[in-house]
Every structure is written in structure tokens, then in C-alpha cells.
């Protein structure tokens, strides 16, 4: 093998090494963020089944808007209708295209009443 080929392989090896290190660091940062989220939810709700449902990002009928926000984060978009007797919202998550979302959650007066997941 000539020296040019050896240099090329060394450079390729370095690039692959840097990519692997970056991926490991990204995974570690994601794990740390998830652990911090878990601890924040335990602090707020205690080590309860409710906290476990929020950590698992579970959606259920009767879940409050605050619990939903703790579970899934802020929605990407919200459709809101204010009627005489109630407030109806559709929280949208997981954008798939222009005004298209894979998850739409319906809330009446800040309580989950249903959802559509595609």
C-alpha cells in the first residue's frame, strides 16, 4: 500500500471515529435529559402511578392539560374554539406535512376527551 492510500484510510478512520464519538455523546445527552425529566416528574407528582404514566408518555381520557403538557411537552399547534359553556381545543403533535399531524388530542375545558393517532 502506498503512503497516499494509507493517509486516506487514516483520514477515513478519524472521520468514522469522530462520528461514533458524536453519536455516543448525543445518546448520553438524551439519556441525561430523560433522567432529568423523570426526576422533575417525580418531584412534582411523587413516585406514583400517575408519574409513571406521564414518564411513559401515556394519553388517557380525563388527563388534564397540565399533565398532558408534562407528558408530551408543548403542542406544535393548537386549534381553539371557545363556546358559550366550554372551551374546546385540539392539541397537535408529530407534524407530518403542511397542517398535517400524526397525533391530535382533543380537550374540553382543559381535560382530554379523545385523540386520533395515525
C-alpha positions in Angstrom: 0.0 0.0 0.0 1.4 3.4 -0.9 1.5 6.3 1.5 -1.4 8.2 -0.2 -3.7 5.2 0.4 -2.5 4.9 4.0 -3.3 8.6 4.6 -6.7 8.2 3.0 -7.5 5.2 5.3 -6.3 7.1 8.4 -8.5 10.1 7.5 -11.5 7.8 6.9 -10.8 6.1 10.3 -10.6 9.5 12.0 -13.9 10.7 10.4 -15.6 7.4 11.4 -14.2 7.8 15.0 -15.4 11.4 15.3 -18.9 10.3 14.0 -19.1 7.5 16.6 -18.0 9.8 19.4 -20.6 12.4 18.4 -23.3 9.7 18.4 -22.2 8.4 21.8 -22.3 12.0 23.2 -25.7 12.6 21.7 -27.1 9.4 23.2 -25.6 10.3 26.6 -27.1 13.8 26.5 -30.5 12.3 25.6 -30.3 9.9 28.4 -29.4 12.7 30.8 -32.3 14.8 29.6 -34.7 11.9 30.1 -33.4 11.3 33.6 -33.8 14.9 34.5 -37.4 14.8 33.1 -38.1 11.7 35.2 -36.8 13.4 38.4 -38.8 16.6 37.6 -42.0 14.5 37.3 -41.2 12.5 40.5 -40.7 15.8 42.3 -44.0 17.2 41.1 -46.2 14.1 41.4 -44.2 11.8 43.7 -43.3 8.2 42.8 -46.9 7.4 41.9 -48.6 5.5 39.1 -49.6 8.9 37.7 -45.9 9.9 37.4 -45.2 6.6 35.7 -47.9 7.2 33.2 -46.5 10.7 32.4 -43.0 9.3 32.1 -44.2 6.7 29.7 -45.9 9.5 27.7 -49.3 7.8 28.0 -52.5 9.6 27.0 -55.8 8.9 28.7 -59.3 10.3 28.9 -59.5 12.6 31.9 -55.9 13.7 31.7 -55.6 17.4 32.5 -53.9 19.9 30.2 -51.1 20.3 32.7 -50.5 16.6 32.9 -50.6 16.3 29.1 -48.0 19.1 28.8 -45.8 17.3 31.4 -46.2 14.1 29.4 -45.8 15.1 25.8 -44.5 18.7 26.0 -46.0 21.7 24.4 -48.0 21.0 21.2 -46.7 22.1 17.9 -50.1 23.7 17.1 -53.4 24.3 18.9 -56.9 24.7 17.3 -59.1 26.5 19.8 -62.9 27.1 19.9 -64.5 29.0 22.8 -68.2 28.2 23.1 -70.7 29.6 25.5 -70.3 26.9 28.0 -66.9 25.3 27.3 -63.5 25.7 25.7 -62.6 23.1 23.1 -59.0 22.6 21.9 -57.2 20.2 19.6 -53.5 19.9 20.5 -51.4 18.7 17.6 -48.1 16.7 17.8 -45.8 14.9 15.4 -46.0 17.1 12.3 -46.0 15.0 9.1 -46.6 17.8 6.5 -48.2 21.1 5.9 -51.0 21.3 8.5 -50.8 17.5 9.0 -50.1 15.9 12.3 -49.8 12.2 13.3 -51.3 12.9 16.8 -54.3 15.2 17.6 -55.6 15.3 21.1 -59.0 16.9 21.9 -59.5 18.7 25.2 -62.7 20.1 26.6 -62.2 22.6 29.4 -58.6 21.5 29.7 -59.4 17.8 30.1 -58.6 15.1 27.5 -61.7 13.7 25.9 -60.2 11.9 23.0 -57.3 11.6 20.5 -56.5 10.5 17.0 -53.2 8.9 16.3 -52.1 7.9 12.8 
